[in-house]
Amino acid sequence: MNWSDIGDAMFGGLPDYAEILVLVSNSVWAGAVLGLVGGLIGVFVMQRDMAFAVHGISELSFAGAAAALLFGFDVVTGSIVGSLIAAALIGVLGARARDRNSIIGVLMPFGLGLGVLFLSLYNGRSANRFSLLTGQIVSVQNAQLGWLIVICGFVLVALLMIWRPLRFDSLDPQSAAARGVPTVAVSLGFMLLLGLVVAVAVHIIGALLVMALVVTPAAAAARVTSGAIALPLLAAGFGLVSAVGGILLAVMGTLPVSPYITTLSFAIYVVCRALGARRGRVVRA
C-alpha cells in the first residue's frame, strides 16, 4: 500500500474516514509502539549525552539494510545486523565521551558511504531505495508489525530489568562504578538495546529521521520535568503523540508521513522549551 492507494480510497468511493484508517491501522500501531519505546529509551540517550550516537547507529543500520536489499536478504535483518555492529563498536571502543564521539565520527561517513554504494548497485524499484532514507510507515505489513512489536517488547522488558543500574550509571557513572555497578556491561547492554530500537525505527521512518522519535521527545520532556517517573512517562507520551499524530495528519493531507512526524515532534519540543524557560524565569524571580 502506498499514498496513491490511500488517495484512491479517499476520493474513489470510500468517504468514511474510519474506512481510511483501516488501511493504515498497521501503520498507526507501528507508530504507537515505536513512539512509546523510542521516547522511553531516549531518556537515557539524553542523560548519557549520546544523541550523536543515535545518528551514527542509524547510518550503519542504513548500510546493513541497503546491503540486504542488494543481495536479496530480509531488509529488517540487515538493518538489525548493521545497528548491532555499530552499537557494539561504540559501546566497547567508546567508553569515554571523547573516544565515543571519535568512533561515531568515523562510523557515520563509512556507513553512509557503504549504504550509498549498495543502493547505487541495486537495480530494483527506486521506491525501495528511497524508503531506506525516509521510511515506509504507510506500507507496514502484518509480518513487519509483528516483528516490530516483538523487538520493541524485548527492548522494553530488558530496559526495565536494568533500569536502576542504568539510571545510576547515566546520572553519576563514577559513583556507580565505586558502588560496584557493572558499568561496562550496563553500557554495552544499553547500546545493544538502542541498536535494536534504531534498526526498527530506520525501517519505519528512515535513517535520516530516526532522531525525531528517539531523541526529540526525551529532549522535550527534559525541558519541563526532571522527575524519575514523570520524565520517562512524558517522553514516551510525546513519542506516541508525534508518531500517531503524524500518521493521522498525513492521512488527511497529501504529503508523506515523515514531515508530519518530524514537524509535530519539533513543535512539541519548541513548546516545552518555551514552558521550561518561562518556569525558570518565574523561579528566579
Backbone torsions as a table, in degrees:
resi	resn	phi	psi	omega
1	MET	NA	138.7	177.5
2	ASN	-136.4	-172.2	-175.6
3	TRP	-67.3	-28.8	176.8
4	SER	-66.6	-36.8	176.8
5	ASP	-63.4	-42.6	179.2
6	ILE	-66.4	-39.4	177.8
7	GLY	-62.7	-40.4	177.2
8	ASP	-61.9	-38.6	179.3
9	ALA	-66.9	-37.0	-177.1
10	MET	-74.3	-37.0	-172.7
11	PHE	-115.8	4.0	-176.1
12	GLY	-114.8	33.2	173.5
13	GLY	110.5	8.3	175.4
14	LEU	-121.7	75.1	-174.5
15	PRO	-72.8	-17.9	-176.6
16	ASP	-72.4	120.4	-178.0
17	TYR	-63.4	-31.0	179.0
18	ALA	-62.6	-36.4	178.8
19	GLU	-68.9	-32.9	177.3
20	ILE	-67.2	-38.9	179.7
21	LEU	-63.9	-29.7	177.5
22	VAL	-61.1	-35.7	-179.2
23	LEU	-65.6	-28.3	-176.9
24	VAL	-114.8	21.3	-178.0
25	SER	-61.5	-40.5	177.5
26	ASN	-61.8	-38.6	179.2
27	SER	-64.8	-40.9	179.6
28	VAL	-63.8	-44.3	178.2
29	TRP	-64.2	-42.7	178.7
30	ALA	-61.7	-44.3	178.8
31	GLY	-63.6	-40.2	-179.9
32	ALA	-63.3	-48.1	-179.0
33	VAL	-63.9	-45.7	-178.1
34	LEU	-67.2	-38.6	178.6
35	GLY	-63.9	-42.8	179.9
36	LEU	-64.6	-52.8	-176.7
37	VAL	-69.4	-39.3	178.2
38	GLY	-62.3	-43.2	177.8
39	GLY	-65.0	-37.2	-178.0
40	LEU	-68.4	-49.5	-178.9
41	ILE	-71.3	-22.7	178.1
42	GLY	-64.2	-25.5	177.3
43	VAL	-59.1	-45.0	180.0
44	PHE	-74.7	-29.0	174.4
45	VAL	-60.2	-43.3	-179.9
46	MET	-71.6	-42.1	-178.9
47	GLN	-64.6	-30.6	-179.0
48	ARG	-95.6	5.3	178.1
49	ASP	55.5	53.5	-174.3
50	MET	-123.7	26.2	178.3
51	ALA	-59.6	-37.0	178.6
52	PHE	-63.6	-32.9	-179.0
53	ALA	-66.2	-34.4	179.1
54	VAL	-58.9	-44.4	-179.9
55	HIS	-66.9	-38.5	178.6
56	GLY	-63.8	-42.5	178.3
57	ILE	-65.1	-39.7	-178.2
58	SER	-64.2	-31.2	179.5
59	GLU	-68.3	-41.9	178.4
60	LEU	-74.1	-30.1	173.8
61	SER	-64.6	-40.2	175.7
62	PHE	-61.1	-41.6	178.5
63	ALA	-64.0	-42.2	178.1
64	GLY	-63.7	-41.2	178.3
65	ALA	-66.6	-39.8	179.2
66	ALA	-65.8	-38.8	177.4
67	ALA	-63.9	-42.2	178.4
68	ALA	-63.6	-39.0	178.4
69	LEU	-64.0	-41.3	-178.2
70	LEU	-67.4	-43.5	-173.6
71	PHE	-94.4	5.2	173.5
72	GLY	81.6	22.4	177.4
73	PHE	-96.5	176.4	177.8
74	ASP	-68.2	127.3	-174.8
75	VAL	-67.0	-39.6	179.9
76	VAL	-62.7	-42.2	177.8
77	THR	-61.8	-44.1	177.3
78	GLY	-61.2	-40.2	178.4
79	SER	-64.0	-42.0	180.0
80	ILE	-65.8	-43.4	179.2
81	VAL	-60.5	-45.7	178.8
82	GLY	-61.8	-42.3	-180.0
83	SER	-64.7	-44.2	-177.5
84	LEU	-67.6	-36.3	176.2
85	ILE	-62.5	-46.4	179.9
86	ALA	-63.8	-44.2	-179.0
87	ALA	-63.1	-41.9	179.7
88	ALA	-65.2	-42.4	179.4
89	LEU	-63.7	-43.5	180.0
90	ILE	-66.7	-41.2	-178.4
91	GLY	-67.2	-38.6	-176.8
92	VAL	-82.1	-45.7	-174.3
93	LEU	-88.8	-18.6	-175.2
94	GLY	-110.8	52.0	-179.6
95	ALA	-63.8	-39.9	177.3
96	ARG	-94.7	151.5	-174.7
97	ALA	-59.9	-40.3	-178.7
98	ARG	-65.0	-44.1	177.6
99	ASP	-65.1	-39.2	-178.5
100	ARG	-61.6	-45.4	179.7
101	ASN	-63.9	-36.4	177.9
102	SER	-66.2	-44.2	179.0
103	ILE	-61.4	-44.8	-179.8
104	ILE	-63.6	-41.5	179.0
105	GLY	-62.5	-28.8	176.6
106	VAL	-79.5	-42.0	-176.0
107	LEU	-69.3	-36.3	-174.1
108	MET	-59.7	-56.2	179.4
109	PRO	-65.8	-32.1	177.8
110	PHE	-63.9	-48.1	179.3
111	GLY	-64.5	-42.5	179.7
112	LEU	-65.3	-40.0	178.5
113	GLY	-63.9	-42.8	177.6
114	LEU	-62.3	-43.5	-179.6
115	GLY	-61.7	-44.0	178.0
116	VAL	-63.4	-40.0	177.7
117	LEU	-61.1	-48.4	-178.5
118	PHE	-63.5	-40.0	-179.7
119	LEU	-69.0	-34.2	179.0
120	SER	-68.4	-26.5	178.1
121	LEU	-86.0	-12.2	-177.7
122	TYR	-81.1	129.1	-176.3
123	ASN	-107.1	12.0	-179.6
124	GLY	-83.0	-157.3	-177.1
125	ARG	-63.2	136.2	178.9
126	SER	-66.7	-27.4	179.2
127	ALA	-63.3	-34.2	178.3
128	ASN	-65.2	-39.3	178.5
129	ARG	-67.3	-44.2	-177.1
130	PHE	-65.9	-34.0	-176.3
131	SER	-66.7	-26.2	178.1
132	LEU	-66.7	-25.6	-179.8
133	LEU	-91.4	-36.8	-174.8
134	THR	-118.7	0.7	174.6
135	GLY	88.7	170.8	179.5
136	GLN	-145.0	49.8	-171.6
137	ILE	-67.5	-21.6	179.9
138	VAL	-82.5	-2.3	179.9
139	SER	-124.2	36.2	179.1
140	VAL	-74.9	120.6	179.1
141	GLN	-88.9	168.4	-177.0
142	ASN	-59.1	-42.3	-179.4
143	ALA	-65.0	-41.3	179.0
144	GLN	-64.7	-41.3	177.9
145	LEU	-62.7	-40.4	179.2
146	GLY	-62.2	-44.7	178.6
147	TRP	-64.9	-39.5	179.5
148	LEU	-62.0	-44.1	-179.8
149	ILE	-65.0	-41.8	179.8
150	VAL	-62.7	-47.0	-177.8
151	ILE	-65.7	-46.3	-179.5
152	CYS	-67.0	-35.4	176.1
153	GLY	-63.8	-42.4	176.8
154	PHE	-61.5	-44.3	179.2
155	VAL	-61.3	-43.2	-178.9
156	LEU	-62.9	-46.1	179.8
157	VAL	-63.5	-45.8	180.0
158	ALA	-63.9	-37.8	179.5
159	LEU	-64.8	-41.4	178.1
160	LEU	-66.1	-33.1	-179.4
161	MET	-68.1	-34.1	-178.4
162	ILE	-106.6	15.8	-171.9
163	TRP	-56.9	-52.0	-174.6
164	ARG	-65.5	-52.1	177.9
165	PRO	-64.4	-33.4	178.9
166	LEU	-66.9	-41.3	178.6
167	ARG	-66.0	-42.2	177.9
168	PHE	-60.9	-46.8	-179.5
169	ASP	-66.9	-31.7	-179.3
170	SER	-72.8	-37.8	-175.9
171	LEU	-87.0	-33.7	-177.3
172	ASP	-149.6	78.3	-174.8
173	PRO	-62.8	-34.0	-179.7
174	GLN	-65.4	-46.9	179.3
175	SER	-66.7	-36.4	179.1
176	ALA	-62.4	-43.2	178.3
177	ALA	-64.8	-40.1	-179.5
178	ALA	-66.9	-29.1	179.9
179	ARG	-87.4	4.6	175.2
180	GLY	92.3	10.4	176.9
181	VAL	-70.6	128.7	178.6
182	PRO	-72.0	80.0	-170.1
183	THR	-63.6	-35.4	-179.5
184	VAL	-66.5	-45.9	179.6
185	ALA	-65.2	-40.8	179.5
186	VAL	-64.2	-43.4	-179.8
187	SER	-64.1	-44.7	179.8
188	LEU	-66.1	-41.0	178.0
189	GLY	-62.1	-42.6	178.2
190	PHE	-63.2	-41.6	-179.8
191	MET	-62.4	-39.2	179.4
192	LEU	-67.7	-39.4	176.0
193	LEU	-64.1	-41.4	177.2
194	LEU	-62.6	-38.9	178.2
195	GLY	-60.7	-40.1	178.6
196	LEU	-64.8	-43.6	179.7
197	VAL	-63.7	-44.2	-180.0
198	VAL	-62.9	-38.6	-178.9
199	ALA	-60.7	-47.7	179.8
200	VAL	-71.6	-30.6	177.8
201	ALA	-68.4	-38.8	177.9
202	VAL	-61.5	-41.3	-179.2
203	HIS	-66.4	-30.6	-175.6
204	ILE	-92.5	-49.2	-175.9
205	ILE	-113.3	-0.9	173.3
206	GLY	94.9	155.2	-176.7
207	ALA	-66.3	-29.9	-175.9
208	LEU	-78.8	-17.6	-170.5
209	LEU	-120.3	7.6	-173.2
210	VAL	-62.5	-30.4	-177.1
211	MET	-66.5	-20.1	-179.8
212	ALA	-64.3	-25.8	-179.7
213	LEU	-111.5	-10.5	-178.9
214	VAL	-107.1	-27.1	-176.3
215	VAL	-113.3	-50.5	-171.7
216	THR	-59.6	-45.0	179.0
217	PRO	-59.3	-42.5	179.3
218	ALA	-68.5	-38.0	177.5
219	ALA	-63.5	-37.6	177.9
220	ALA	-67.1	-46.0	-179.1
221	ALA	-61.9	-37.7	-179.4
222	ALA	-65.3	-18.5	179.2
223	ARG	-77.1	-19.7	-175.6
224	VAL	-118.9	-11.1	179.0
225	THR	-155.7	156.2	174.5
226	SER	-131.1	11.3	-178.0
227	GLY	-65.7	145.5	-177.1
228	ALA	-63.3	-29.8	179.3
229	ILE	-100.4	-43.0	-175.8
230	ALA	-63.8	-38.3	-176.6
231	LEU	-62.5	-54.0	179.5
232	PRO	-65.5	-35.8	179.0
233	LEU	-65.1	-42.7	-179.8
234	LEU	-68.2	-40.4	178.1
235	ALA	-62.4	-43.8	177.9
236	ALA	-63.6	-39.4	178.1
237	GLY	-64.5	-41.8	177.8
238	PHE	-63.6	-40.7	177.5
239	GLY	-62.8	-41.3	178.6
240	LEU	-62.9	-47.4	-179.4
241	VAL	-63.1	-41.4	-178.7
242	SER	-63.1	-46.1	-175.9
243	ALA	-71.4	-54.8	-177.0
244	VAL	-68.5	-42.6	178.5
245	GLY	-61.9	-40.0	178.2
246	GLY	-63.1	-40.1	179.4
247	ILE	-65.6	-44.9	-178.7
248	LEU	-65.7	-38.2	176.6
249	LEU	-66.2	-37.6	180.0
250	ALA	-66.0	-35.4	178.3
251	VAL	-62.7	-36.8	-179.3
252	MET	-80.8	-18.2	-177.7
253	GLY	-104.2	-162.0	-177.8
254	THR	-122.3	-0.8	-178.7
255	LEU	-92.4	161.6	173.4
256	PRO	-60.8	163.5	-173.7
257	VAL	-71.3	-32.2	-172.8
258	SER	-57.8	-45.7	178.9
259	PRO	-60.2	-34.1	178.6
260	TYR	-67.3	-43.7	-179.7
261	ILE	-63.8	-47.7	-177.6
262	THR	-67.1	-38.5	179.7
263	THR	-67.8	-43.3	179.1
264	LEU	-64.5	-41.9	177.8
265	SER	-62.1	-42.4	179.1
266	PHE	-67.2	-38.5	179.0
267	ALA	-62.5	-40.9	176.9
268	ILE	-61.4	-41.4	178.8
269	TYR	-63.1	-43.7	-179.3
270	VAL	-61.4	-44.5	179.5
271	VAL	-63.3	-44.7	179.7
272	CYS	-65.2	-37.8	177.9
273	ARG	-64.5	-41.1	178.0
274	ALA	-65.1	-42.1	178.6
275	LEU	-64.7	-41.3	178.7
276	GLY	-63.9	-41.1	178.8
277	ALA	-66.2	-39.5	179.0
278	ARG	-65.9	-42.2	178.7
279	ARG	-64.5	-36.8	177.7
280	GLY	-64.5	-38.4	177.8
281	ARG	-66.9	-37.8	180.0
282	VAL	-66.0	-42.7	-179.9
283	VAL	-63.2	-43.4	179.8
284	ARG	-66.2	-32.8	178.6
285	ALA	-70.5	NA	NA
